[in-house]
Amino acid sequence: MNRLSADEIVKACEENYIDYWRCAGSSENAEYSDRGGITYCLTGLPQEIFNVVLKCSLDETTADSNIDAVLEHFRSRRVPMIWHVGKLTKPNDVGNRLAARGFPHDYDLAAMAVDIDTAASAADSAGSVSVERVLDEPSSDLWIDVLTRSWESPKEVGIWMRSNVCFSVEAERQRRLALPRRLYLGVLDGKPVGACMLLWSDMVAGLQAVGTVPEARHRGVGKAVVEAALNDARELGFGYAVVLSTIEGQRLYEQCGFRAFGKLPEHSMYFDRSPQA
């Protein structure tokens, strides 16, 4: 990881996040697009984290019209969304253009990375937490239930995930796919309470879909599932792993050896609340 600059690590975080949504967008119940210089995934779910613009590469003279077209597309689906404005986004003033349309910059994800060789091992986890790989339909259903409870998602999200190959090993099996991701279920006192996904490409391994149900937080569950994923990343030959962390999750990743190298700004859009609604 010492060979990478801070900017390169932030870009690796963004690229892994795009790979995650490309995986989710490979199912029939999601729309993934990188046409017209804008990369996005739209699920139609009523939770903003499931409708995202990931990056754009636009000409200065046509940027406004392309931005307006994508905003109208999401608005027509009547769903909230997030537009990420990171290192991979061009031109550099896309954030200002969104703010001028009534959608100011309102949050930052922390772009974090860890040298896997120096990261803690899952064997170091103490207490009554165990971690299982998700390999069949029953454990996949439990994993989805834990994740949606962790994210306080509406019930539509769990139904959607069970038909999406990125989140359901059963949907993956039915499609005869072998996706570059693994799912981990954290169990505390016999109850499934934690979830994590390791997703990788040729160059980058990253953590996605990490969550712990509210009643089990601060009891080592998140640390255990993250460390299990890092162990697998090490066995797969990756030298470092990345994650985009919320403010609330940053301390967990720091406990696992991650350091912050930058941020991914985002603009949340709830069209029924905007001046343009």
C-alpha positions in Angstrom: 0.0 0.0 0.0 3.0 2.3 0.5 3.4 2.3 -3.3 0.0 4.0 -3.7 -0.6 7.7 -3.2 -3.6 9.0 -1.2 -5.4 9.9 -4.4 -4.8 6.4 -5.9 -6.3 4.9 -2.7 -9.3 7.1 -2.9 -9.8 6.2 -6.5 -9.5 2.5 -5.6 -12.2 2.9 -3.1 -14.5 4.5 -5.7 -13.6 1.8 -8.3 -14.5 -1.0 -5.8 -17.8 0.8 -5.1 -18.6 1.0 -8.8 -17.8 -2.7 -9.1 -20.2 -3.4 -6.3 -23.0 -1.6 -8.1 -22.1 -3.2 -11.4 -22.6 -6.5 -9.6 -26.0 -5.4 -8.3 -26.9 -4.0 -11.7 -26.3 -7.4 -13.4 -29.7 -8.6 -12.1 -32.9 -7.9 -14.0 -34.3 -5.9 -11.0 -31.8 -3.1 -11.3 -30.7 -0.6 -14.0 -26.9 -0.1 -14.3 -25.8 2.3 -17.0 -22.5 4.0 -18.0 -23.9 5.5 -21.2 -23.6 9.2 -21.9 -20.6 9.7 -19.7 -22.6 9.1 -16.4 -22.3 5.9 -14.5 -25.3 5.1 -12.2 -27.4 2.3 -10.7 -31.1 2.7 -10.2 -33.1 0.1 -8.3 -36.4 2.0 -7.8 -36.3 1.2 -4.1 -37.5 3.9 -1.7 -34.2 4.3 0.1 -31.6 6.7 -1.3 -28.6 4.5 -0.8 -30.0 2.1 -3.5 -30.2 4.8 -6.3 -26.8 6.2 -7.0 -24.8 8.2 -9.5 -21.3 6.8 -9.1 -19.2 9.0 -11.4 -19.3 11.0 -14.6 -17.0 12.1 -17.3 -18.6 15.0 -19.2 -17.6 17.7 -21.6 -17.8 21.2 -20.1 -20.2 22.4 -22.7 -22.7 19.5 -22.4 -22.4 18.7 -18.7 -25.5 20.7 -17.6 -27.8 19.0 -20.1 -26.5 15.6 -19.3 -26.9 16.2 -15.5 -30.4 17.4 -16.0 -31.3 14.4 -18.1 -30.1 12.0 -15.4 -31.8 13.9 -12.6 -35.1 13.8 -14.6 -34.7 10.1 -15.1 -34.4 9.5 -11.4 -37.1 12.0 -10.6 -39.5 10.2 -13.0 -39.1 7.0 -11.0 -40.1 8.9 -7.8 -37.2 7.6 -5.7 -34.6 9.4 -3.6 -31.0 9.2 -4.7 -27.4 10.0 -4.0 -25.0 11.6 -6.4 -21.3 10.9 -5.6 -18.8 13.5 -6.7 -15.3 12.0 -6.3 -11.9 11.8 -7.8 -13.3 9.9 -10.9 -15.8 12.7 -11.7 -15.2 15.2 -14.4 -15.5 18.2 -14.7 -14.4 19.1 -11.3 -17.3 21.5 -10.7 -20.1 18.9 -10.9 -20.8 19.4 -7.2 -21.3 23.1 -7.7 -23.6 22.4 -10.6 -25.7 20.1 -8.4 -25.8 22.7 -5.6 -27.1 25.2 -8.1 -30.0 22.9 -8.8 -30.9 22.8 -5.1 -28.9 19.7 -4.1 -25.9 20.9 -1.9 -23.1 18.7 -0.7 -24.4 17.1 2.5 -22.2 14.2 3.5 -18.8 12.6 3.1 -17.9 8.9 3.1 -14.3 8.3 4.4 -12.1 6.5 1.8 -10.1 4.0 3.9 -7.5 1.3 3.3 -5.5 -1.3 5.2 -2.4 -3.3 4.5 -3.8 -6.8 4.8 -0.5 -8.3 6.0 -0.6 -6.1 9.0 -4.3 -6.4 9.7 -5.7 -8.3 12.6 -6.7 -12.0 12.1 -10.2 -13.2 12.7 -8.7 -15.7 15.1 -7.9 -12.8 17.4 -11.6 -12.1 17.9 -12.8 -13.0 21.4 -16.1 -13.6 23.0 -19.2 -15.4 21.7 -19.0 -14.0 18.1 -18.6 -16.5 15.3 -18.5 -15.9 11.5 -19.9 -18.1 8.8 -19.5 -18.0 5.1 -22.9 -17.7 3.3 -23.1 -20.6 1.0 -26.8 -21.7 0.7 -30.2 -20.2 0.5 -31.2 -20.3 4.2 -28.0 -18.5 5.3 -28.4 -16.1 2.4 -31.9 -15.2 3.6 -30.5 -14.7 7.1 -27.7 -12.5 5.8 -30.2 -10.3 3.9 -32.5 -10.0 6.9 -29.5 -8.9 9.1 -28.4 -6.4 6.5 -31.8 -4.8 6.0 -32.4 -4.6 9.7 -28.9 -3.0 10.1 -29.7 -0.4 7.5 -33.3 0.1 8.7 -34.5 -0.6 5.2 -38.1 -0.8 4.2 -39.4 -4.3 3.6 -39.2 -3.9 -0.2 -35.4 -3.9 0.1 -35.3 -7.5 1.4 -37.6 -8.7 -1.3 -35.5 -7.0 -3.9 -32.2 -8.5 -2.5 -33.6 -12.0 -2.6 -33.9 -11.7 -6.4 -30.6 -9.9 -6.9 -27.5 -12.0 -7.7 -25.1 -9.7 -5.8 -26.9 -10.2 -2.5 -28.4 -13.7 -2.9 -26.3 -16.8 -3.3 -29.5 -18.6 -4.4 -30.1 -16.1 -7.2 -26.5 -16.4 -8.2 -26.8 -20.2 -8.3 -29.9 -20.1 -10.4 -28.2 -17.8 -12.9 -25.1 -20.2 -12.9 -22.8 -17.3 -12.1 -19.6 -17.2 -10.1 -19.4 -13.7 -8.8 -16.2 -12.2 -7.4 -17.6 -11.7 -3.9 -18.1 -13.5 -0.7 -20.7 -13.0 2.0 -20.2 -13.3 5.8 -22.7 -13.8 8.5 -21.8 -12.8 12.1 -23.5 -14.8 14.9 -23.7 -13.7 18.5 -25.0 -16.0 21.2 -26.6 -18.2 18.5 -28.3 -15.3 16.7 -27.4 -13.9 13.3 -26.7 -10.2 13.8 -23.8 -9.1 11.5 -23.2 -9.0 7.7 -20.3 -8.2 5.5 -19.4 -8.6 1.8 -15.9 -8.9 0.3 -15.9 -7.9 -3.4 -12.9 -7.8 -5.6 -11.7 -7.1 -9.1 -8.3 -8.0 -10.6 -6.6 -5.1 -8.7 -8.8 -4.2 -5.7 -10.5 -6.0 -2.8 -13.0 -4.1 -0.9 -15.6 -4.3 1.9 -19.3 -3.6 1.0 -22.6 -4.2 2.6 -21.4 -4.1 6.2 -23.9 -3.9 9.0 -24.8 -5.0 12.6 -28.4 -5.1 13.9 -28.9 -2.3 16.5 -29.3 -4.6 19.5 -25.9 -6.3 18.9 -23.7 -3.2 18.3 -20.5 -2.5 20.3 -20.1 -6.2 21.0 -17.4 -7.1 18.5 -19.6 -8.3 15.7 -18.6 -5.8 13.1 -14.9 -6.4 13.9 -15.3 -10.1 13.6 -17.0 -10.1 10.1 -14.5 -7.5 8.8 -11.6 -9.6 10.0 -13.0 -12.7 8.4 -13.3 -10.9 5.1 -9.7 -9.6 5.4 -8.5 -13.1 6.1 -10.0 -14.3 2.8 -8.7 -11.3 0.9 -5.2 -12.2 2.2 -5.7 -15.8 1.0 -6.8 -14.5 -2.4 -3.5 -12.7 -2.8 -4.5 -9.1 -2.2 -2.0 -6.8 -0.5 -4.5 -4.3 0.7 -8.3 -3.7 1.1 -10.4 -0.6 0.8 -13.7 0.6 2.2 -15.9 3.6 2.0 -17.1 4.3 5.5 -19.9 6.3 7.1 -18.9 8.6 9.9 -20.5 6.1 12.4 -18.5 3.2 11.0 -15.1 4.8 10.8 -14.0 3.8 14.3 -14.8 0.1 13.6 -12.5 0.1 10.5 -9.8 1.9 12.5 -9.9 -0.9 15.0 -9.2 -3.3 12.1 -6.2 -1.4 10.9 -7.8 0.9 8.3 -6.6 4.5 7.8 -8.5 7.3 6.1 -6.8 8.7 3.0 -9.6 11.0 1.7 -13.3 11.3 1.2 -16.1 10.7 -1.3 -18.5 13.7 -1.2 -22.1 13.0 -1.9 -25.3 15.0 -2.6 -28.5 13.5 -1.3 -31.6 14.1 -3.4 -35.2 13.8 -2.1 -37.1 15.2 -5.0 -40.4 15.8 -3.1 -38.4 18.1 -0.8 -36.4 20.0 -3.4 -37.2 23.4 -4.9 -37.8 21.8 -8.2 -40.4 19.3 -7.0 
